Amino acid sequence: MKKLSENNLNSLLKFWQKRLLLNDWNLSIKIVEFKRKDYRQSGDIKVFPKKMKAVVLLTNNPFRDEESVLVHELVHLVLWDYDIFCEKLALENSKTKLKGKHGKYMDKLESTVDHLTKAFLKNR
């Protein structure tokens, strides 16, 4: 997998920030080494909603299309408020009627984000 330059990644970030209507956000990219040994991680996003700031973390050893990973993480930002609300509900109720459902919720979230990412990239 060819690694994109920092300039290319920042250009893509600006393009997708505008395309996904995230212009009110202060967005940046940080290249990192993910430490998990049990899972090969390509990206993550750290969100600071009160500051309207988010940092997209991308692996220093890309094994997926970096633009796709970037868009995937930005879709998480688009869904952030909804995601946090639903996750909080799932966790609060995990000892009662939603017991064991948090993992299922996370699977559904990721499949939704993947679907939206593919749709956005296809209609670039």
Backbone as XML, in Angstrom:
<?xml version="1.0"?>
<chain id="A" units="angstrom">
  <residue number="1" name="MET">
    <atom name="N" x="0.850" y="-1.174" z="0.000"/>
    <atom name="CA" x="0.000" y="0.000" z="0.000"/>
    <atom name="C" x="0.897" y="1.238" z="0.000"/>
  </residue>
  <residue number="2" name="LYS">
    <atom name="N" x="0.672" y="2.111" z="-0.980"/>
    <atom name="CA" x="1.454" y="3.340" z="-1.068"/>
    <atom name="C" x="0.979" y="4.342" z="-0.015"/>
  </residue>
  <residue number="3" name="LYS">
    <atom name="N" x="1.926" y="4.824" z="0.741"/>
    <atom name="CA" x="1.637" y="5.782" z="1.809"/>
    <atom name="C" x="1.490" y="7.179" z="1.206"/>
  </residue>
  <residue number="4" name="LEU">
    <atom name="N" x="0.417" y="7.887" z="1.561"/>
    <atom name="CA" x="0.208" y="9.245" z="1.069"/>
    <atom name="C" x="1.059" y="10.225" z="1.869"/>
  </residue>
  <residue number="5" name="SER">
    <atom name="N" x="1.476" y="11.299" z="1.209"/>
    <atom name="CA" x="2.260" y="12.323" z="1.902"/>
    <atom name="C" x="1.358" y="13.089" z="2.869"/>
  </residue>
  <residue number="6" name="GLU">
    <atom name="N" x="1.985" y="13.754" z="3.811"/>
    <atom name="CA" x="1.237" y="14.570" z="4.769"/>
    <atom name="C" x="0.441" y="15.656" z="4.052"/>
  </residue>
  <residue number="7" name="ASN">
    <atom name="N" x="1.040" y="16.253" z="3.013"/>
    <atom name="CA" x="0.332" y="17.276" z="2.231"/>
    <atom name="C" x="-0.901" y="16.697" z="1.552"/>
  </residue>
  <residue number="8" name="ASN">
    <atom name="N" x="-0.759" y="15.502" z="0.962"/>
    <atom name="CA" x="-1.907" y="14.858" z="0.317"/>
    <atom name="C" x="-3.008" y="14.555" z="1.327"/>
  </residue>
  <residue number="9" name="LEU">
    <atom name="N" x="-2.619" y="14.042" z="2.481"/>
    <atom name="CA" x="-3.605" y="13.730" z="3.516"/>
    <atom name="C" x="-4.333" y="14.991" z="3.985"/>
  </residue>
  <residue number="10" name="ASN">
    <atom name="N" x="-3.599" y="16.079" z="4.182"/>
    <atom name="CA" x="-4.228" y="17.333" z="4.617"/>
    <atom name="C" x="-5.142" y="17.911" z="3.544"/>
  </residue>
  <residue number="11" name="SER">
    <atom name="N" x="-4.768" y="17.756" z="2.279"/>
    <atom name="CA" x="-5.645" y="18.190" z="1.182"/>
    <atom name="C" x="-6.936" y="17.377" z="1.170"/>
  </residue>
  <residue number="12" name="LEU">
    <atom name="N" x="-6.799" y="16.066" z="1.366"/>
    <atom name="CA" x="-7.987" y="15.206" z="1.429"/>
    <atom name="C" x="-8.857" y="15.565" z="2.633"/>
  </residue>
  <residue number="13" name="LEU">
    <atom name="N" x="-8.227" y="15.866" z="3.746"/>
    <atom name="CA" x="-8.976" y="16.264" z="4.937"/>
    <atom name="C" x="-9.810" y="17.509" z="4.646"/>
  </residue>
  <residue number="14" name="LYS">
    <atom name="N" x="-9.222" y="18.507" z="4.034"/>
    <atom name="CA" x="-9.939" y="19.751" z="3.714"/>
    <atom name="C" x="-11.084" y="19.476" z="2.739"/>
  </residue>
  <residue number="15" name="PHE">
    <atom name="N" x="-10.817" y="18.645" z="1.725"/>
    <atom name="CA" x="-11.852" y="18.295" z="0.748"/>
    <atom name="C" x="-13.047" y="17.641" z="1.435"/>
  </residue>
  <residue number="16" name="TRP">
    <atom name="N" x="-12.777" y="16.624" z="2.250"/>
    <atom name="CA" x="-13.856" y="15.876" z="2.898"/>
    <atom name="C" x="-14.504" y="16.671" z="4.021"/>
  </residue>
  <residue number="17" name="GLN">
    <atom name="N" x="-13.770" y="17.547" z="4.661"/>
    <atom name="CA" x="-14.358" y="18.411" z="5.685"/>
    <atom name="C" x="-15.454" y="19.265" z="5.049"/>
  </residue>
  <residue number="18" name="LYS">
    <atom name="N" x="-15.159" y="19.821" z="3.893"/>
    <atom name="CA" x="-16.140" y="20.641" z="3.176"/>
    <atom name="C" x="-17.283" y="19.769" z="2.659"/>
  </residue>
  <residue number="19" name="ARG">
    <atom name="N" x="-16.951" y="18.645" z="2.064"/>
    <atom name="CA" x="-17.946" y="17.748" z="1.457"/>
    <atom name="C" x="-18.931" y="17.197" z="2.495"/>
  </residue>
  <residue number="20" name="LEU">
    <atom name="N" x="-18.453" y="16.929" z="3.703"/>
    <atom name="CA" x="-19.297" y="16.369" z="4.760"/>
    <atom name="C" x="-19.891" y="17.452" z="5.675"/>
  </residue>
  <residue number="21" name="LEU">
    <atom name="N" x="-19.734" y="18.708" z="5.252"/>
    <atom name="CA" x="-20.315" y="19.846" z="5.973"/>
    <atom name="C" x="-19.823" y="19.938" z="7.418"/>
  </residue>
  <residue number="22" name="LEU">
    <atom name="N" x="-18.519" y="19.778" z="7.572"/>
    <atom name="CA" x="-17.883" y="19.847" z="8.890"/>
    <atom name="C" x="-17.031" y="21.110" z="9.033"/>
  </residue>
  <residue number="23" name="ASN">
    <atom name="N" x="-17.405" y="22.163" z="8.324"/>
    <atom name="CA" x="-16.596" y="23.380" z="8.284"/>
    <atom name="C" x="-16.474" y="24.087" z="9.625"/>
  </residue>
  <residue number="24" name="ASP">
    <atom name="N" x="-17.399" y="23.833" z="10.541"/>
    <atom name="CA" x="-17.331" y="24.464" z="11.863"/>
    <atom name="C" x="-16.300" y="23.803" z="12.770"/>
  </residue>
  <residue number="25" name="TRP">
    <atom name="N" x="-15.782" y="22.682" z="12.332"/>
    <atom name="CA" x="-14.850" y="21.910" z="13.152"/>
    <atom name="C" x="-13.406" y="22.271" z="12.842"/>
  </residue>
  <residue number="26" name="ASN">
    <atom name="N" x="-12.575" y="22.250" z="13.867"/>
    <atom name="CA" x="-11.129" y="22.373" z="13.720"/>
    <atom name="C" x="-10.599" y="20.939" z="13.631"/>
  </residue>
  <residue number="27" name="LEU">
    <atom name="N" x="-10.224" y="20.520" z="12.432"/>
    <atom name="CA" x="-9.805" y="19.140" z="12.191"/>
    <atom name="C" x="-8.320" y="19.063" z="11.880"/>
  </residue>
  <residue number="28" name="SER">
    <atom name="N" x="-7.711" y="17.978" z="12.325"/>
    <atom name="CA" x="-6.306" y="17.726" z="12.000"/>
    <atom name="C" x="-6.077" y="16.226" z="11.896"/>
  </residue>
  <residue number="29" name="ILE">
    <atom name="N" x="-4.921" y="15.887" z="11.362"/>
    <atom name="CA" x="-4.521" y="14.485" z="11.209"/>
    <atom name="C" x="-3.244" y="14.274" z="12.004"/>
  </residue>
  <residue number="30" name="LYS">
    <atom name="N" x="-3.168" y="13.130" z="12.643"/>
    <atom name="CA" x="-1.947" y="12.746" z="13.354"/>
    <atom name="C" x="-1.609" y="11.317" z="12.943"/>
  </residue>
  <residue number="31" name="ILE">
    <atom name="N" x="-0.369" y="11.111" z="12.536"/>
    <atom name="CA" x="0.107" y="9.775" z="12.167"/>
    <atom name="C" x="0.657" y="9.128" z="13.436"/>
  </residue>
  <residue number="32" name="VAL">
    <atom name="N" x="0.165" y="7.925" z="13.734"/>
    <atom name="CA" x="0.525" y="7.268" z="14.994"/>
    <atom name="C" x="0.853" y="5.793" z="14.766"/>
  </residue>
  <residue number="33" name="GLU">
    <atom name="N" x="1.464" y="5.219" z="15.779"/>
    <atom name="CA" x="1.667" y="3.769" z="15.814"/>
    <atom name="C" x="0.659" y="3.216" z="16.820"/>
  </residue>
  <residue number="34" name="PHE">
    <atom name="N" x="-0.319" y="2.472" z="16.318"/>
    <atom name="CA" x="-1.308" y="1.870" z="17.213"/>
    <atom name="C" x="-0.651" y="0.722" z="17.962"/>
  </residue>
  <residue number="35" name="LYS">
    <atom name="N" x="-0.913" y="0.633" z="19.245"/>
    <atom name="CA" x="-0.213" y="-0.315" z="20.118"/>
    <atom name="C" x="-0.892" y="-1.670" z="20.276"/>
  </residue>
  <residue number="36" name="ARG">
    <atom name="N" x="-2.164" y="-1.778" z="19.908"/>
    <atom name="CA" x="-2.857" y="-3.055" z="20.111"/>
    <atom name="C" x="-2.201" y="-4.160" z="19.300"/>
  </residue>
  <residue number="37" name="LYS">
    <atom name="N" x="-1.900" y="-5.255" z="19.952"/>
    <atom name="CA" x="-1.268" y="-6.393" z="19.274"/>
    <atom name="C" x="-2.305" y="-7.387" z="18.752"/>
  </residue>
  <residue number="38" name="ASP">
    <atom name="N" x="-3.523" y="-7.332" z="19.325"/>
    <atom name="CA" x="-4.565" y="-8.292" z="18.950"/>
    <atom name="C" x="-5.443" y="-7.803" z="17.801"/>
  </residue>
  <residue number="39" name="TYR">
    <atom name="N" x="-5.171" y="-6.588" z="17.304"/>
    <atom name="CA" x="-6.030" y="-6.002" z="16.276"/>
    <atom name="C" x="-5.208" y="-5.041" z="15.436"/>
  </residue>
  <residue number="40" name="ARG">
    <atom name="N" x="-5.295" y="-5.179" z="14.137"/>
    <atom name="CA" x="-4.558" y="-4.295" z="13.230"/>
    <atom name="C" x="-5.437" y="-3.087" z="12.921"/>
  </residue>
  <residue number="41" name="GLN">
    <atom name="N" x="-5.126" y="-1.985" z="13.522"/>
    <atom name="CA" x="-5.953" y="-0.787" z="13.440"/>
    <atom name="C" x="-5.424" y="0.168" z="12.384"/>
  </residue>
  <residue number="42" name="SER">
    <atom name="N" x="-6.342" y="0.709" z="11.563"/>
    <atom name="CA" x="-5.931" y="1.626" z="10.511"/>
    <atom name="C" x="-6.228" y="3.080" z="10.848"/>
  </residue>
  <residue number="43" name="GLY">
    <atom name="N" x="-7.197" y="3.322" z="11.741"/>
    <atom name="CA" x="-7.538" y="4.695" z="12.079"/>
    <atom name="C" x="-8.394" y="4.791" z="13.323"/>
  </residue>
  <residue number="44" name="ASP">
    <atom name="N" x="-8.543" y="6.022" z="13.781"/>
    <atom name="CA" x="-9.382" y="6.328" z="14.939"/>
    <atom name="C" x="-9.645" y="7.828" z="14.886"/>
  </residue>
  <residue number="45" name="ILE">
    <atom name="N" x="-10.562" y="8.283" z="15.706"/>
    <atom name="CA" x="-10.799" y="9.725" z="15.795"/>
    <atom name="C" x="-10.986" y="10.096" z="17.257"/>
  </residue>
  <residue number="46" name="LYS">
    <atom name="N" x="-10.356" y="11.170" z="17.649"/>
    <atom name="CA" x="-10.494" y="11.719" z="18.998"/>
    <atom name="C" x="-11.296" y="13.008" z="18.854"/>
  </residue>
  <residue number="47" name="VAL">
    <atom name="N" x="-12.417" y="13.074" z="19.554"/>
    <atom name="CA" x="-13.347" y="14.190" z="19.391"/>
    <atom name="C" x="-13.450" y="14.978" z="20.693"/>
  </residue>
  <residue number="48" name="PHE">
    <atom name="N" x="-13.386" y="16.286" z="20.549"/>
    <atom name="CA" x="-13.521" y="17.216" z="21.665"/>
    <atom name="C" x="-14.689" y="18.150" z="21.325"/>
  </residue>
  <residue number="49" name="PRO">
    <atom name="N" x="-15.933" y="17.675" z="21.570"/>
    <atom name="CA" x="-17.111" y="18.380" z="21.067"/>
    <atom name="C" x="-17.273" y="19.808" z="21.582"/>
  </residue>
  <residue number="50" name="LYS">
    <atom name="N" x="-16.935" y="20.062" z="22.822"/>
    <atom name="CA" x="-17.098" y="21.418" z="23.364"/>
    <atom name="C" x="-16.187" y="22.421" z="22.662"/>
  </residue>
  <residue number="51" name="LYS">
    <atom name="N" x="-15.057" y="21.939" z="22.181"/>
    <atom name="CA" x="-14.104" y="22.794" z="21.465"/>
    <atom name="C" x="-14.311" y="22.737" z="19.954"/>
  </residue>
  <residue number="52" name="MET">
    <atom name="N" x="-15.258" y="21.880" z="19.507"/>
    <atom name="CA" x="-15.485" y="21.663" z="18.066"/>
    <atom name="C" x="-14.156" y="21.301" z="17.386"/>
  </residue>
  <residue number="53" name="LYS">
    <atom name="N" x="-13.452" y="20.377" z="18.003"/>
    <atom name="CA" x="-12.140" y="19.956" z="17.523"/>
    <atom name="C" x="-12.108" y="18.432" z="17.442"/>
  </residue>
  <residue number="54" name="ALA">
    <atom name="N" x="-11.427" y="17.929" z="16.416"/>
    <atom name="CA" x="-11.244" y="16.481" z="16.293"/>
    <atom name="C" x="-9.901" y="16.207" z="15.626"/>
  </residue>
  <residue number="55" name="VAL">
    <atom name="N" x="-9.288" y="15.106" z="16.052"/>
    <atom name="CA" x="-8.011" y="14.673" z="15.492"/>
    <atom name="C" x="-8.215" y="13.277" z="14.912"/>
  </residue>
  <residue number="56" name="VAL">
    <atom name="N" x="-7.960" y="13.158" z="13.616"/>
    <atom name="CA" x="-8.034" y="11.856" z="12.952"/>
    <atom name="C" x="-6.675" y="11.191" z="13.105"/>
  </residue>
  <residue number="57" name="LEU">
    <atom name="N" x="-6.672" y="10.012" z="13.708"/>
    <atom name="CA" x="-5.442" y="9.245" z="13.880"/>
    <atom name="C" x="-5.352" y="8.223" z="12.756"/>
  </residue>
  <residue number="58" name="LEU">
    <atom name="N" x="-4.238" y="8.228" z="12.049"/>
    <atom name="CA" x="-3.994" y="7.264" z="10.978"/>
    <atom name="C" x="-2.725" y="6.487" z="11.293"/>
  </residue>
  <residue number="59" name="THR">
    <atom name="N" x="-2.721" y="5.221" z="10.936"/>
    <atom name="CA" x="-1.560" y="4.386" z="11.212"/>
    <atom name="C" x="-0.337" y="4.845" z="10.421"/>
  </residue>
  <residue number="60" name="ASN">
    <atom name="N" x="0.811" y="4.679" z="11.034"/>
    <atom name="CA" x="2.069" y="5.002" z="10.349"/>
    <atom name="C" x="2.470" y="3.894" z="9.377"/>
  </residue>
  <residue number="61" name="ASN">
    <atom name="N" x="1.709" y="2.810" z="9.384"/>
    <atom name="CA" x="1.975" y="1.672" z="8.502"/>
    <atom name="C" x="0.674" y="1.290" z="7.783"/>
  </residue>
  <residue number="62" name="PRO">
    <atom name="N" x="0.252" y="2.119" z="6.799"/>
    <atom name="CA" x="-1.059" y="1.903" z="6.183"/>
    <atom name="C" x="-1.164" y="0.572" z="5.438"/>
  </residue>
  <residue number="63" name="PHE">
    <atom name="N" x="-2.305" y="-0.073" z="5.616"/>
    <atom name="CA" x="-2.580" y="-1.332" z="4.918"/>
    <atom name="C" x="-3.943" y="-1.271" z="4.234"/>
  </residue>
  <residue number="64" name="ARG">
    <atom name="N" x="-4.607" y="-0.138" z="4.336"/>
    <atom name="CA" x="-5.871" y="0.130" z="3.645"/>
    <atom name="C" x="-5.732" y="1.467" z="2.937"/>
  </residue>
  <residue number="65" name="ASP">
    <atom name="N" x="-6.643" y="1.734" z="2.023"/>
    <atom name="CA" x="-6.671" y="3.013" z="1.337"/>
    <atom name="C" x="-6.848" y="4.132" z="2.370"/>
  </residue>
  <residue number="66" name="GLU">
    <atom name="N" x="-5.888" y="5.024" z="2.432"/>
    <atom name="CA" x="-5.900" y="6.054" z="3.479"/>
    <atom name="C" x="-7.055" y="7.039" z="3.330"/>
  </residue>
  <residue number="67" name="GLU">
    <atom name="N" x="-7.446" y="7.332" z="2.102"/>
    <atom name="CA" x="-8.601" y="8.220" z="1.925"/>
    <atom name="C" x="-9.861" y="7.566" z="2.487"/>
  </residue>
  <residue number="68" name="SER">
    <atom name="N" x="-10.019" y="6.291" z="2.239"/>
    <atom name="CA" x="-11.169" y="5.558" z="2.767"/>
    <atom name="C" x="-11.174" y="5.565" z="4.295"/>
  </residue>
  <residue number="69" name="VAL">
    <atom name="N" x="-10.018" y="5.356" z="4.895"/>
    <atom name="CA" x="-9.908" y="5.379" z="6.361"/>
    <atom name="C" x="-10.240" y="6.778" z="6.885"/>
  </residue>
  <residue number="70" name="LEU">
    <atom name="N" x="-9.728" y="7.799" z="6.220"/>
    <atom name="CA" x="-9.993" y="9.181" z="6.618"/>
    <atom name="C" x="-11.492" y="9.475" z="6.578"/>
  </residue>
  <residue number="71" name="VAL">
    <atom name="N" x="-12.144" y="9.119" z="5.479"/>
    <atom name="CA" x="-13.585" y="9.366" z="5.349"/>
    <atom name="C" x="-14.355" y="8.576" z="6.407"/>
  </residue>
  <residue number="72" name="HIS">
    <atom name="N" x="-13.955" y="7.332" z="6.628"/>
    <atom name="CA" x="-14.594" y="6.497" z="7.648"/>
    <atom name="C" x="-14.565" y="7.203" z="9.007"/>
  </residue>
  <residue number="73" name="GLU">
    <atom name="N" x="-13.415" y="7.724" z="9.378"/>
    <atom name="CA" x="-13.293" y="8.393" z="10.677"/>
    <atom name="C" x="-14.108" y="9.685" z="10.712"/>
  </residue>
  <residue number="74" name="LEU">
    <atom name="N" x="-14.182" y="10.399" z="9.598"/>
    <atom name="CA" x="-14.987" y="11.621" z="9.552"/>
    <atom name="C" x="-16.481" y="11.308" z="9.627"/>
  </residue>
  <residue number="75" name="VAL">
    <atom name="N" x="-16.898" y="10.178" z="9.080"/>
    <atom name="CA" x="-18.302" y="9.765" z="9.211"/>
    <atom name="C" x="-18.618" y="9.498" z="10.686"/>
  </residue>
  <residue number="76" name="HIS">
    <atom name="N" x="-17.662" y="8.942" z="11.414"/>
    <atom name="CA" x="-17.858" y="8.791" z="12.861"/>
    <atom name="C" x="-18.122" y="10.157" z="13.502"/>
  </residue>
  <residue number="77" name="LEU">
    <atom name="N" x="-17.423" y="11.177" z="13.042"/>
    <atom name="CA" x="-17.633" y="12.521" z="13.582"/>
    <atom name="C" x="-19.034" y="13.030" z="13.240"/>
  </residue>
  <residue number="78" name="VAL">
    <atom name="N" x="-19.475" y="12.816" z="12.010"/>
    <atom name="CA" x="-20.824" y="13.227" z="11.605"/>
    <atom name="C" x="-21.868" y="12.590" z="12.523"/>
  </residue>
  <residue number="79" name="LEU">
    <atom name="N" x="-21.651" y="11.332" z="12.876"/>
    <atom name="CA" x="-22.602" y="10.584" z="13.705"/>
    <atom name="C" x="-22.320" y="10.697" z="15.206"/>
  </residue>
  <residue number="80" name="TRP">
    <atom name="N" x="-21.354" y="11.519" z="15.588"/>
    <atom name="CA" x="-20.838" y="11.525" z="16.954"/>
    <atom name="C" x="-21.916" y="11.674" z="18.032"/>
  </residue>
  <residue number="81" name="ASP">
    <atom name="N" x="-22.754" y="12.698" z="17.939"/>
    <atom name="CA" x="-23.768" y="12.915" z="18.979"/>
    <atom name="C" x="-24.713" y="11.722" z="19.089"/>
  </residue>
  <residue number="82" name="TYR">
    <atom name="N" x="-25.142" y="11.210" z="17.960"/>
    <atom name="CA" x="-26.030" y="10.050" z="17.934"/>
    <atom name="C" x="-25.330" y="8.828" z="18.533"/>
  </residue>
  <residue number="83" name="ASP">
    <atom name="N" x="-24.092" y="8.627" z="18.141"/>
    <atom name="CA" x="-23.306" y="7.492" z="18.630"/>
    <atom name="C" x="-23.165" y="7.540" z="20.151"/>
  </residue>
  <residue number="84" name="ILE">
    <atom name="N" x="-22.782" y="8.684" z="20.681"/>
    <atom name="CA" x="-22.579" y="8.820" z="22.122"/>
    <atom name="C" x="-23.893" y="8.587" z="22.870"/>
  </residue>
  <residue number="85" name="PHE">
    <atom name="N" x="-24.984" y="9.135" z="22.345"/>
    <atom name="CA" x="-26.293" y="8.951" z="22.963"/>
    <atom name="C" x="-26.667" y="7.469" z="23.010"/>
  </residue>
  <residue number="86" name="CYS">
    <atom name="N" x="-26.532" y="6.785" z="21.884"/>
    <atom name="CA" x="-26.899" y="5.363" z="21.806"/>
    <atom name="C" x="-25.979" y="4.492" z="22.659"/>
  </residue>
  <residue number="87" name="GLU">
    <atom name="N" x="-24.694" y="4.790" z="22.619"/>
    <atom name="CA" x="-23.759" y="3.988" z="23.414"/>
    <atom name="C" x="-24.039" y="4.154" z="24.907"/>
  </residue>
  <residue number="88" name="LYS">
    <atom name="N" x="-24.333" y="5.371" z="25.313"/>
    <atom name="CA" x="-24.656" y="5.618" z="26.724"/>
    <atom name="C" x="-25.899" y="4.825" z="27.129"/>
  </residue>
  <residue number="89" name="LEU">
    <atom name="N" x="-26.914" y="4.830" z="26.274"/>
    <atom name="CA" x="-28.123" y="4.044" z="26.546"/>
    <atom name="C" x="-27.803" y="2.559" z="26.667"/>
  </residue>
  <residue number="90" name="ALA">
    <atom name="N" x="-27.012" y="2.062" z="25.730"/>
    <atom name="CA" x="-26.655" y="0.639" z="25.743"/>
    <atom name="C" x="-25.891" y="0.282" z="27.010"/>
  </residue>
  <residue number="91" name="LEU">
    <atom name="N" x="-24.959" y="1.134" z="27.401"/>
    <atom name="CA" x="-24.168" y="0.856" z="28.604"/>
    <atom name="C" x="-24.997" y="0.982" z="29.880"/>
  </residue>
  <residue number="92" name="GLU">
    <atom name="N" x="-25.868" y="1.994" z="29.934"/>
    <atom name="CA" x="-26.718" y="2.172" z="31.117"/>
    <atom name="C" x="-27.648" y="0.984" z="31.317"/>
  </residue>
  <residue number="93" name="ASN">
    <atom name="N" x="-28.103" y="0.411" z="30.228"/>
    <atom name="CA" x="-29.061" y="-0.686" z="30.299"/>
    <atom name="C" x="-28.416" y="-2.053" z="30.149"/>
  </residue>
  <residue number="94" name="SER">
    <atom name="N" x="-27.105" y="-2.092" z="30.148"/>
    <atom name="CA" x="-26.415" y="-3.364" z="29.903"/>
    <atom name="C" x="-26.642" y="-4.381" z="31.018"/>
  </residue>
  <residue number="95" name="LYS">
    <atom name="N" x="-27.023" y="-3.900" z="32.198"/>
    <atom name="CA" x="-27.267" y="-4.824" z="33.309"/>
    <atom name="C" x="-28.718" y="-5.289" z="33.341"/>
  </residue>
  <residue number="96" name="THR">
    <atom name="N" x="-29.546" y="-4.715" z="32.472"/>
    <atom name="CA" x="-30.965" y="-5.095" z="32.471"/>
    <atom name="C" x="-31.360" y="-5.638" z="31.107"/>
  </residue>
  <residue number="97" name="LYS">
    <atom name="N" x="-32.249" y="-4.927" z="30.431"/>
    <atom name="CA" x="-32.822" y="-5.450" z="29.191"/>
    <atom name="C" x="-31.858" y="-5.487" z="28.002"/>
  </residue>
  <residue number="98" name="LEU">
    <atom name="N" x="-30.804" y="-4.699" z="28.012"/>
    <atom name="CA" x="-29.863" y="-4.693" z="26.891"/>
    <atom name="C" x="-28.582" y="-5.453" z="27.213"/>
  </residue>
  <residue number="99" name="LYS">
    <atom name="N" x="-28.636" y="-6.315" z="28.194"/>
    <atom name="CA" x="-27.443" y="-7.052" z="28.621"/>
    <atom name="C" x="-26.768" y="-7.724" z="27.423"/>
  </residue>
  <residue number="100" name="GLY">
    <atom name="N" x="-25.473" y="-7.489" z="27.288"/>
    <atom name="CA" x="-24.701" y="-8.112" z="26.216"/>
    <atom name="C" x="-24.892" y="-7.482" z="24.854"/>
  </residue>
  <residue number="101" name="LYS">
    <atom name="N" x="-25.580" y="-6.366" z="24.779"/>
    <atom name="CA" x="-25.892" y="-5.748" z="23.485"/>
    <atom name="C" x="-24.867" y="-4.701" z="23.054"/>
  </residue>
  <residue number="102" name="HIS">
    <atom name="N" x="-23.956" y="-4.306" z="23.936"/>
    <atom name="CA" x="-23.005" y="-3.253" z="23.570"/>
    <atom name="C" x="-22.152" y="-3.666" z="22.371"/>
  </residue>
  <residue number="103" name="GLY">
    <atom name="N" x="-21.668" y="-4.894" z="22.375"/>
    <atom name="CA" x="-20.875" y="-5.380" z="21.243"/>
    <atom name="C" x="-21.675" y="-5.390" z="19.956"/>
  </residue>
  <residue number="104" name="LYS">
    <atom name="N" x="-22.926" y="-5.777" z="20.053"/>
    <atom name="CA" x="-23.806" y="-5.789" z="18.879"/>
    <atom name="C" x="-24.025" y="-4.362" z="18.376"/>
  </residue>
  <residue number="105" name="TYR">
    <atom name="N" x="-24.210" y="-3.428" z="19.310"/>
    <atom name="CA" x="-24.357" y="-2.022" z="18.947"/>
    <atom name="C" x="-23.119" y="-1.536" z="18.186"/>
  </residue>
  <residue number="106" name="MET">
    <atom name="N" x="-21.937" y="-1.855" z="18.701"/>
    <atom name="CA" x="-20.695" y="-1.421" z="18.052"/>
    <atom name="C" x="-20.567" y="-2.023" z="16.652"/>
  </residue>
  <residue number="107" name="ASP">
    <atom name="N" x="-20.951" y="-3.288" z="16.491"/>
    <atom name="CA" x="-20.928" y="-3.921" z="15.165"/>
    <atom name="C" x="-21.855" y="-3.190" z="14.198"/>
  </residue>
  <residue number="108" name="LYS">
    <atom name="N" x="-23.056" y="-2.851" z="14.664"/>
    <atom name="CA" x="-24.030" y="-2.130" z="13.823"/>
    <atom name="C" x="-23.501" y="-0.745" z="13.465"/>
  </residue>
  <residue number="109" name="LEU">
    <atom name="N" x="-22.899" y="-0.070" z="14.426"/>
    <atom name="CA" x="-22.336" y="1.254" z="14.167"/>
    <atom name="C" x="-21.269" y="1.166" z="13.086"/>
  </residue>
  <residue number="110" name="GLU">
    <atom name="N" x="-20.336" y="0.237" z="13.223"/>
    <atom name="CA" x="-19.251" y="0.110" z="12.242"/>
    <atom name="C" x="-19.781" y="-0.249" z="10.857"/>
  </residue>
  <residue number="111" name="SER">
    <atom name="N" x="-20.778" y="-1.126" z="10.781"/>
    <atom name="CA" x="-21.309" y="-1.487" z="9.462"/>
    <atom name="C" x="-22.030" y="-0.294" z="8.834"/>
  </residue>
  <residue number="112" name="THR">
    <atom name="N" x="-22.693" y="0.530" z="9.647"/>
    <atom name="CA" x="-23.347" y="1.736" z="9.132"/>
    <atom name="C" x="-22.310" y="2.735" z="8.638"/>
  </residue>
  <residue number="113" name="VAL">
    <atom name="N" x="-21.268" y="2.947" z="9.420"/>
    <atom name="CA" x="-20.199" y="3.872" z="9.026"/>
    <atom name="C" x="-19.515" y="3.368" z="7.756"/>
  </residue>
  <residue number="114" name="ASP">
    <atom name="N" x="-19.251" y="2.072" z="7.660"/>
    <atom name="CA" x="-18.646" y="1.501" z="6.449"/>
    <atom name="C" x="-19.532" y="1.739" z="5.229"/>
  </residue>
  <residue number="115" name="HIS">
    <atom name="N" x="-20.831" y="1.516" z="5.385"/>
    <atom name="CA" x="-21.773" y="1.699" z="4.276"/>
    <atom name="C" x="-21.776" y="3.158" z="3.806"/>
  </residue>
  <residue number="116" name="LEU">
    <atom name="N" x="-21.879" y="4.089" z="4.745"/>
    <atom name="CA" x="-21.883" y="5.507" z="4.391"/>
    <atom name="C" x="-20.556" y="5.928" z="3.762"/>
  </residue>
  <residue number="117" name="THR">
    <atom name="N" x="-19.455" y="5.408" z="4.271"/>
    <atom name="CA" x="-18.136" y="5.717" z="3.707"/>
    <atom name="C" x="-18.073" y="5.307" z="2.245"/>
  </residue>
  <residue number="118" name="LYS">
    <atom name="N" x="-18.505" y="4.085" z="1.948"/>
    <atom name="CA" x="-18.504" y="3.600" z="0.557"/>
    <atom name="C" x="-19.387" y="4.470" z="-0.325"/>
  </residue>
  <residue number="119" name="ALA">
    <atom name="N" x="-20.553" y="4.866" z="0.184"/>
    <atom name="CA" x="-21.465" y="5.706" z="-0.595"/>
    <atom name="C" x="-20.840" y="7.067" z="-0.889"/>
  </residue>
  <residue number="120" name="PHE">
    <atom name="N" x="-20.229" y="7.683" z="0.118"/>
    <atom name="CA" x="-19.592" y="8.981" z="-0.098"/>
    <atom name="C" x="-18.445" y="8.880" z="-1.094"/>
  </residue>
  <residue number="121" name="LEU">
    <atom name="N" x="-17.612" y="7.858" z="-0.960"/>
    <atom name="CA" x="-16.472" y="7.704" z="-1.866"/>
    <atom name="C" x="-16.931" y="7.408" z="-3.291"/>
  </residue>
  <residue number="122" name="LYS">
    <atom name="N" x="-17.992" y="6.642" z="-3.437"/>
    <atom name="CA" x="-18.507" y="6.316" z="-4.773"/>
    <atom name="C" x="-19.034" y="7.567" z="-5.468"/>
  </residue>
  <residue number="123" name="ASN">
    <atom name="N" x="-19.598" y="8.473" z="-4.699"/>
    <atom name="CA" x="-20.196" y="9.687" z="-5.262"/>
    <atom name="C" x="-19.278" y="10.897" z="-5.157"/>
  </residue>
  <residue number="124" name="ARG">
    <atom name="N" x="-17.998" y="10.637" z="-5.075"/>
    <atom name="CA" x="-16.989" y="11.691" z="-4.959"/>
    <atom name="C" x="-17.110" y="12.577" z="-6.144"/>
  </residue>
</chain>
